[in-house]
Amino acid sequence: MNRLSQAINAPWKVWNQIFRWLIYPQARLLMAFNGIRWGRGWSFYGLPVIQKHRQSLMKFGDGFSLRSSVRSNPLGPNHPVILSTLRAGAVLQIGRNFGMTGGSICVAERVTIGDNVAVGANSVIVDTDFHPIDPQMRLQDPQNGKTAPITIADNVFIGMNCIILKGVTIGQNSVIGAGSVVSRNIPPNSIAVGNPAVVIRNSIE
């Protein structure tokens, strides 16, 4: 689709690009303030929310794209993308060509995401329970939930409204169906759906 045809038939895409250019200076400042190195080919459709612990690490590869504005995706993000490192030593590391619409990534220990990963609208990736399960522990130390690292390998697609829980690895080339809750490892080249998510077939048949 050439630019003129796009402007006529899909004008909202043109407005998305205009708004992206307008917020570019704010996006650069937001990343600089949080000590995050700007990469090549980054695009922000609406400003994300960055909650970075000063003694944590956030590192993103080239081609990083976040859609935080309701108008930026017809699925309609419920809120801006939230990227949060909660504790000292927490690491959020994302490879090249990552895309996410709305949703949250919350890291107390470590979340590692490979190259060419797409995360659908309003999905959540979280490596912590936040709060202890035991009620007495919750009263004594309400922020001391269990944590375990998450690894999402290259070329993974995560559908909208998914939840990726602590301690899981999603293998390369896998697809997580919309609305799934991933609470156990998903092997490479799999399609997994449901709550809890189970493998239903190979993704590259």
C-alpha positions in Angstrom: 0.0 0.0 0.0 1.6 3.3 -1.1 1.4 6.4 1.2 -1.3 8.1 -0.7 -3.5 5.0 -0.8 -2.9 4.5 2.9 -3.8 8.1 3.7 -7.1 7.7 1.8 -8.1 4.2 2.9 -6.6 4.0 6.4 -6.2 7.5 7.7 -5.9 6.4 11.3 -2.5 4.9 10.4 -1.4 8.3 9.2 -2.5 9.9 12.4 -0.6 7.2 14.4 2.6 8.1 12.6 2.0 11.8 13.2 1.4 11.3 16.9 4.5 9.0 17.1 6.7 11.8 15.7 5.1 14.3 18.1 6.0 12.3 21.2 9.5 11.3 20.0 11.2 14.0 22.2 9.3 13.0 25.3 10.1 9.3 24.6 13.8 10.1 24.4 13.7 12.1 27.6 11.8 9.3 29.4 14.4 6.7 28.5 17.3 9.0 29.3 15.8 9.8 32.7 15.7 6.1 33.5 19.2 5.4 32.2 18.0 3.3 29.3 20.1 3.5 26.1 18.1 4.4 23.0 18.3 1.9 20.2 17.8 2.0 16.4 14.4 1.9 14.9 12.5 2.4 18.1 8.8 3.5 17.8 6.4 4.5 20.5 2.7 5.0 19.8 1.8 6.8 23.0 4.2 7.0 26.0 4.7 3.8 28.0 5.0 3.8 31.8 8.5 3.1 33.0 9.0 2.1 36.7 12.7 1.3 36.9 14.4 0.6 40.2 17.6 2.6 40.2 19.7 -0.5 40.9 18.1 -2.6 38.2 18.7 -3.1 34.5 16.5 -2.5 31.5 18.0 -3.3 28.1 16.1 -3.3 24.8 17.3 -4.2 21.3 16.8 -2.4 18.0 13.4 -2.3 16.4 11.7 -1.9 19.9 8.0 -1.0 19.4 5.4 -0.2 22.0 1.7 0.7 21.4 0.3 2.5 24.5 -2.4 4.6 22.9 -5.9 3.3 22.6 -5.9 4.5 19.0 -2.7 2.7 18.1 -4.3 -0.7 17.8 -7.8 -1.8 16.9 -7.8 -4.2 19.8 -7.6 -1.2 22.1 -5.0 -1.4 24.9 -6.6 -1.1 28.3 -3.7 1.1 29.5 -0.2 2.1 28.4 2.5 -0.5 28.3 4.0 -0.7 31.8 7.6 -1.9 32.1 8.6 -2.3 35.8 11.7 -3.6 37.6 10.7 -3.9 41.3 13.9 -4.6 43.1 17.6 -4.0 43.1 19.3 -6.4 40.8 16.2 -7.1 38.7 16.9 -7.5 35.0 14.6 -7.0 32.0 16.4 -7.8 28.8 14.6 -7.8 25.4 16.1 -8.6 22.0 15.6 -7.1 18.5 12.3 -6.4 16.9 10.1 -6.7 19.9 6.5 -5.4 19.8 3.9 -5.1 22.5 0.4 -3.4 22.8 -0.7 -2.4 26.2 -0.2 -4.8 29.1 2.7 -5.1 31.6 6.0 -6.7 32.2 6.9 -6.8 35.9 10.3 -8.0 37.0 11.5 -8.8 40.5 14.3 -11.2 39.4 14.8 -11.6 35.7 12.8 -11.7 32.4 14.7 -12.4 29.2 13.0 -12.1 25.9 14.7 -13.0 22.6 14.5 -11.6 19.1 11.4 -11.2 17.0 8.9 -11.6 19.8 5.4 -10.1 19.6 3.1 -9.7 22.6 -0.6 -9.2 21.9 -2.9 -6.5 23.4 -3.2 -6.4 27.2 -1.0 -9.4 28.0 1.0 -9.6 31.3 4.4 -11.1 31.9 5.3 -11.3 35.6 8.1 -13.2 37.3 6.8 -12.8 40.9 3.7 -13.6 43.0 4.1 -10.1 44.5 2.5 -11.4 47.8 3.1 -14.6 49.8 0.4 -17.3 49.5 0.5 -18.1 53.2 -1.7 -15.6 55.0 0.6 -15.3 58.0 3.6 -14.6 55.8 1.4 -12.1 53.9 0.8 -10.2 57.2 4.5 -10.3 58.2 6.0 -9.4 54.9 3.3 -8.6 52.3 5.8 -7.8 49.5 7.9 -11.0 49.8 6.2 -13.1 47.1 8.1 -16.0 45.4 10.0 -15.1 42.3 11.5 -17.2 39.4 13.0 -16.1 36.1 11.1 -16.1 32.8 12.6 -16.8 29.5 10.9 -16.2 26.2 12.9 -17.4 23.2 13.2 -16.1 19.7 10.2 -15.8 17.3 7.5 -16.3 20.0 4.0 -14.9 19.4 1.8 -14.3 22.5 -1.8 -13.6 21.8 -3.9 -10.9 23.5 -5.0 -11.1 27.1 -2.4 -13.8 28.1 -0.7 -14.1 31.4 2.9 -15.5 31.6 3.7 -16.5 35.1 7.0 -16.9 37.1 9.5 -19.6 36.3 8.4 -20.5 32.8 10.4 -20.9 29.6 8.6 -20.5 26.2 10.6 -22.2 23.5 11.5 -20.6 20.1 8.9 -20.4 17.4 6.0 -21.1 19.8 2.6 -19.5 19.8 0.5 -18.8 22.9 -3.2 -18.6 22.1 -5.3 -15.6 23.2 -6.5 -15.6 26.8 -4.0 -18.3 27.9 -2.3 -18.6 31.3 1.2 -20.0 31.0 2.2 -21.6 34.3 4.6 -24.3 33.0 7.3 -24.6 30.3 6.2 -24.6 26.7 8.6 -26.5 24.4 9.9 -25.0 21.1 7.7 -25.0 18.0 4.5 -25.4 19.9 1.0 -24.0 19.9 -0.3 -23.8 23.4 -3.7 -22.6 24.6 -5.9 -22.6 27.7 -5.8 -22.1 31.5 -3.4 -23.6 32.3 -1.9 -23.5 28.8 -1.3 -26.9 27.2 0.3 -27.8 23.9 -2.2 -28.7 21.2 0.1 -29.1 18.2 3.3 -28.2 16.5 3.6 -24.6 15.3 5.6 -25.3 12.1 3.8 -28.3 10.6 
